[in-house]
Amino acid sequence: MTFRERGNGFMKRLKMTVAYDGTEFAGFQRQPGKRTVQGVLEDVLTRLTGNDVQITGAGRTDSGVHALGQVIHFDTSCPIPIDRWVRVLHHTLPCDLLVTKAEEVSTGFHSRKSACWKRYRYTLDTGKLPDLFQRRYRTHYPHRLDCARMNTAARHLLGTHDFTSLSAAKAQVKDRVRTLYHCEVREKDSRIVMIEVVGSGFLYHMVRIIAGTLVDIGVGKTAPGDLPGILSAKDRSAAGKTFPPEGLTMMEVGYTPWFIS
């Protein structure tokens, strides 16, 4: 393990897996005057460690988006044993934010730059009425979806493409080429439909626009064979609408290459 000496202590790098209910957060990234995941974590960790902690996340989830497997890293000289971090933070963080795993890593590890892939899930509730106790984590869409049509279309998304049509028009990045390794639509039961997407990286609102576009296909507004044309148009107006944030969850971040078993 690599350590860096600073002052009277030794700095070590910690990697943590973080889960949160995004409903009451204005997204992951710290913003002045707003409650964010990064802001809450940094404030709590700074008080605990005595260091001015600045965390780096694997991705920046939007306001209202949830996570089960967000990954962060930060440097600290705090002497808390690694096997106690999860318990200490459980008693310190608010009830909608939880650290589920902590480990010490080399200083060469970077939660975002070292990531090989990210997995997201978009969950739809097609029941006539929303589930009162799950409505924060599912998007209510009371229409029958043809998942076979959606899966036929989803196959066109696999591979490396320019995803301009499937990203927010106001996205700041110039390079909109990304690689999708996996995209599948499946019915959990008679009312729940889940869209699973794994990719090298994602553009602003990309998964929510993929969801909206596949839903259009699932209800017959668009044909599965239209998707290659939507991609090649490189025009946001060619795709479906941006679906709401509550149905989206960041499930997992992988640090080894994606392989289909």
Backbone torsions as a table, in degrees:
resi	resn	phi	psi	omega
1	MET	NA	139.6	-177.8
2	THR	-96.4	133.8	177.1
3	PHE	-123.5	151.2	175.6
4	ARG	-120.2	127.9	-179.5
5	GLU	-81.9	132.1	176.3
6	ARG	-141.7	121.7	-178.5
7	GLY	62.6	-128.3	-178.0
8	ASN	-97.6	1.8	-176.8
9	GLY	-127.1	173.8	178.2
10	PHE	-106.2	126.6	177.9
11	MET	-82.3	136.4	175.2
12	LYS	-129.8	155.1	-178.7
13	ARG	-102.2	128.4	178.1
14	LEU	-110.8	139.7	174.4
15	LYS	-112.0	131.1	-179.6
16	MET	-130.5	143.7	171.8
17	THR	-97.8	131.1	-170.8
18	VAL	-125.5	137.4	174.2
19	ALA	-119.4	145.3	176.8
20	TYR	-155.9	149.3	168.6
21	ASP	-87.7	112.3	-172.2
22	GLY	-79.4	0.2	-172.3
23	THR	-56.5	-44.4	-175.3
24	GLU	-98.8	10.9	177.7
25	PHE	-106.8	143.7	175.3
26	ALA	-88.4	44.8	-179.5
27	GLY	93.4	-179.3	-179.5
28	PHE	-79.3	-47.4	-169.7
29	GLN	-70.0	137.8	178.7
30	ARG	-58.3	134.3	177.0
31	GLN	-138.0	136.6	-178.8
32	PRO	-57.3	129.2	174.8
33	GLY	76.1	6.2	-179.3
34	LYS	-123.5	151.5	178.8
35	ARG	-85.5	113.3	-179.6
36	THR	-127.3	161.4	179.4
37	VAL	-62.5	-48.0	179.8
38	GLN	-60.4	-44.3	-178.3
39	GLY	-61.7	-46.0	-179.9
40	VAL	-65.0	-45.4	179.9
41	LEU	-61.4	-47.1	-178.2
42	GLU	-63.6	-40.2	-180.0
43	ASP	-64.7	-43.8	-179.3
44	VAL	-68.3	-44.5	-179.0
45	LEU	-66.1	-34.9	177.7
46	THR	-64.7	-42.3	178.6
47	ARG	-66.4	-39.2	-177.6
48	LEU	-69.2	-41.7	-169.8
49	THR	-94.6	-23.5	-173.4
50	GLY	80.9	-2.9	174.4
51	ASN	-95.6	154.7	171.7
52	ASP	-81.7	89.4	-172.0
53	VAL	-80.1	130.7	172.1
54	GLN	-124.0	119.3	-176.6
55	ILE	-97.7	156.4	173.6
56	THR	-123.0	129.1	-179.5
57	GLY	-100.8	158.3	178.4
58	ALA	-70.4	-26.0	179.8
59	GLY	-159.7	161.3	-179.0
60	ARG	-107.5	97.5	178.0
61	THR	-75.3	149.5	-177.8
62	ASP	-79.6	171.4	174.8
63	SER	-56.0	128.9	177.5
64	GLY	87.7	-8.3	179.7
65	VAL	-87.4	142.1	-175.2
66	HIS	-100.7	171.2	175.6
67	ALA	-148.0	140.0	168.3
68	LEU	-110.3	-24.0	-174.7
69	GLY	-136.6	36.7	171.4
70	GLN	-63.8	146.3	179.6
71	VAL	-123.3	136.3	177.0
72	ILE	-128.8	162.6	168.0
73	HIS	-140.7	156.3	175.4
74	PHE	-160.2	161.6	178.7
75	ASP	-105.9	140.4	-179.4
76	THR	-155.5	154.5	172.0
77	SER	-106.5	10.0	-177.9
78	CYS	-61.2	135.1	-176.7
79	PRO	-83.6	5.5	178.4
80	ILE	-56.2	126.2	178.8
81	PRO	-60.4	146.1	-174.5
82	ILE	-60.1	-32.7	-177.4
83	ASP	-78.8	-0.6	179.8
84	ARG	-108.6	-8.7	-175.1
85	TRP	-59.8	-45.5	-177.2
86	VAL	-60.0	-44.2	-179.3
87	ARG	-67.5	-43.7	-179.4
88	VAL	-61.6	-44.8	-177.9
89	LEU	-72.0	-28.9	176.5
90	HIS	-59.7	-35.6	-178.1
91	HIS	-88.0	-3.4	-174.3
92	THR	-114.9	-34.8	-177.3
93	LEU	-80.4	157.0	175.6
94	PRO	-65.3	164.7	-170.7
95	CYS	-69.9	-13.6	179.6
96	ASP	-99.9	16.4	-179.2
97	LEU	-144.4	127.5	-172.5
98	LEU	-141.0	132.5	169.9
99	VAL	-92.7	122.1	-174.7
100	THR	-102.1	-15.8	-179.3
101	LYS	-156.1	142.5	176.5
102	ALA	-137.3	138.4	178.0
103	GLU	-150.7	153.4	176.8
104	GLU	-91.4	134.5	-177.4
105	VAL	-129.9	169.2	177.8
106	SER	-71.7	158.4	-179.1
107	THR	-70.0	-7.1	175.1
108	GLY	-81.9	-11.7	179.7
109	PHE	-74.6	138.7	176.9
110	HIS	-136.7	122.7	-172.9
111	SER	-58.6	-33.0	179.9
112	ARG	-94.3	-51.6	-174.5
113	LYS	-69.5	-28.0	-179.7
114	SER	-84.0	-10.5	-176.8
115	ALA	-69.1	137.7	176.8
116	CYS	-98.1	-29.2	179.9
117	TRP	-161.6	162.3	175.0
118	LYS	-133.2	145.0	179.4
119	ARG	-118.8	126.8	178.1
120	TYR	-119.0	153.0	174.8
121	ARG	-128.9	131.1	173.1
122	TYR	-112.0	124.9	-174.4
123	THR	-112.8	128.5	-179.8
124	LEU	-115.4	137.3	174.9
125	ASP	-107.2	109.9	-176.5
126	THR	-94.9	10.1	178.8
127	GLY	-67.1	160.5	-178.8
128	LYS	-60.1	-40.5	176.9
129	LEU	-121.8	150.2	179.1
130	PRO	-69.5	153.5	173.5
131	ASP	-75.5	117.6	-173.8
132	LEU	-56.1	-36.7	-173.1
133	PHE	-96.0	-3.8	178.6
134	GLN	-120.1	5.0	-172.7
135	ARG	-65.3	-21.0	177.7
136	ARG	-72.0	-20.1	-170.3
137	TYR	-118.4	5.7	178.5
138	ARG	-137.9	145.5	173.4
139	THR	-92.0	123.3	-179.0
140	HIS	-78.3	120.6	-179.8
141	TYR	-140.0	88.3	-170.0
142	PRO	-78.9	62.3	179.1
143	HIS	-141.5	145.5	178.1
144	ARG	-70.3	132.0	-179.4
145	LEU	-112.0	135.9	175.7
146	ASP	-89.9	97.3	-174.8
147	CYS	-69.0	-27.9	177.6
148	ALA	-64.4	-43.8	176.1
149	ARG	-61.6	-41.9	-178.7
150	MET	-64.7	-40.0	178.9
151	ASN	-69.1	-36.0	175.6
152	THR	-60.1	-43.0	178.5
153	ALA	-68.6	-39.9	-176.2
154	ALA	-59.4	-30.3	-179.8
155	ARG	-63.2	-26.2	178.3
156	HIS	-70.6	-16.7	-178.9
157	LEU	-84.8	-17.2	-175.9
158	LEU	-69.3	146.7	-178.8
159	GLY	99.9	-167.3	-176.5
160	THR	-99.4	124.8	-178.0
161	HIS	-143.5	162.7	165.9
162	ASP	-84.0	115.0	-174.6
163	PHE	-99.2	30.1	179.2
164	THR	-54.4	-43.1	-178.4
165	SER	-64.1	-24.2	-175.7
166	LEU	-110.3	29.4	174.9
167	SER	-136.2	157.9	-178.6
168	ALA	-60.3	138.4	-178.9
169	ALA	-60.3	-29.7	-177.6
170	LYS	-89.8	8.2	177.8
171	ALA	-56.5	137.5	-172.0
172	GLN	-80.8	-21.2	-173.7
173	VAL	-77.2	147.5	178.0
174	LYS	-88.5	-38.0	-179.1
175	ASP	-86.2	110.5	-177.8
176	ARG	-110.5	23.6	176.1
177	VAL	-87.5	125.8	178.8
178	ARG	-138.2	163.9	178.6
179	THR	-117.7	126.3	173.6
180	LEU	-103.1	128.4	-179.5
181	TYR	-95.5	-25.4	-173.3
182	HIS	-155.2	135.4	173.5
183	CYS	-150.7	115.4	-174.6
184	GLU	-140.2	141.3	175.3
185	VAL	-111.9	129.6	179.6
186	ARG	-143.4	149.7	177.7
187	GLU	-92.5	119.9	176.4
188	LYS	-75.1	-41.2	175.3
189	ASP	-155.7	-161.7	-173.3
190	SER	-67.4	-14.8	-177.6
191	ARG	-125.5	-16.3	-175.2
192	ILE	-103.7	124.7	176.8
193	VAL	-119.3	130.6	-178.3
194	MET	-120.0	135.1	176.1
195	ILE	-109.2	115.1	-179.4
196	GLU	-104.1	129.0	-178.5
197	VAL	-132.0	130.5	175.4
198	VAL	-123.6	130.6	-179.6
199	GLY	-151.6	168.7	178.9
200	SER	-67.9	-25.3	179.7
201	GLY	179.2	165.7	-175.6
202	PHE	-135.0	143.9	178.1
203	LEU	-84.9	169.9	-178.8
204	TYR	-58.4	121.6	179.3
205	HIS	67.5	10.3	-172.2
206	MET	-60.1	-47.1	-177.8
207	VAL	-67.7	-37.4	179.8
208	ARG	-68.3	-31.3	176.6
209	ILE	-77.1	-37.6	172.8
210	ILE	-57.2	-44.6	179.2
211	ALA	-59.9	-47.8	-179.7
212	GLY	-62.7	-37.5	-179.4
213	THR	-70.9	-42.7	178.5
214	LEU	-67.9	-34.0	177.2
215	VAL	-65.2	-40.3	175.1
216	ASP	-55.7	-39.4	178.2
217	ILE	-71.2	-38.3	-179.2
218	GLY	-65.7	-25.8	178.6
219	VAL	-102.1	3.1	174.3
220	GLY	89.3	7.7	178.0
221	LYS	-71.3	-30.9	-177.6
222	THR	-133.4	149.4	178.8
223	ALA	-88.9	148.2	177.5
224	PRO	-55.1	-36.4	-179.1
225	GLY	-71.8	-5.5	178.3
226	ASP	-80.3	-15.4	-172.6
227	LEU	-63.7	-41.7	176.5
228	PRO	-57.7	-37.0	177.7
229	GLY	-68.7	-35.6	176.6
230	ILE	-62.4	-43.7	178.4
231	LEU	-63.6	-46.6	-175.4
232	SER	-69.6	-20.8	179.2
233	ALA	-65.5	-30.0	-177.6
234	LYS	51.5	45.3	-174.4
235	ASP	-141.5	118.8	-177.0
236	ARG	-55.7	-33.6	-176.8
237	SER	-69.8	-12.9	-179.3
238	ALA	-77.7	-20.4	-174.8
239	ALA	-98.8	178.6	178.8
240	GLY	-74.1	178.4	-177.3
241	LYS	-75.1	163.7	175.8
242	THR	-79.1	117.0	-179.0
243	PHE	-76.3	158.2	-175.0
244	PRO	-62.0	159.5	-175.4
245	PRO	-74.0	-25.9	-170.5
246	GLU	-64.0	-23.7	-179.8
247	GLY	-80.9	-6.8	-172.8
248	LEU	-100.3	132.8	176.6
249	THR	-133.3	131.1	172.4
250	MET	-79.8	109.5	-170.2
251	MET	-87.0	-40.3	-168.7
252	GLU	-164.9	148.3	172.8
253	VAL	-123.0	130.4	-177.6
254	GLY	-108.1	142.7	-177.1
255	TYR	-117.5	13.3	168.1
256	THR	-127.7	156.3	-176.6
257	PRO	-56.4	146.7	-179.4
258	TRP	-75.7	126.4	174.5
259	PHE	-128.3	135.6	176.5
260	ILE	-85.7	121.2	-177.1
261	SER	-79.0	NA	NA
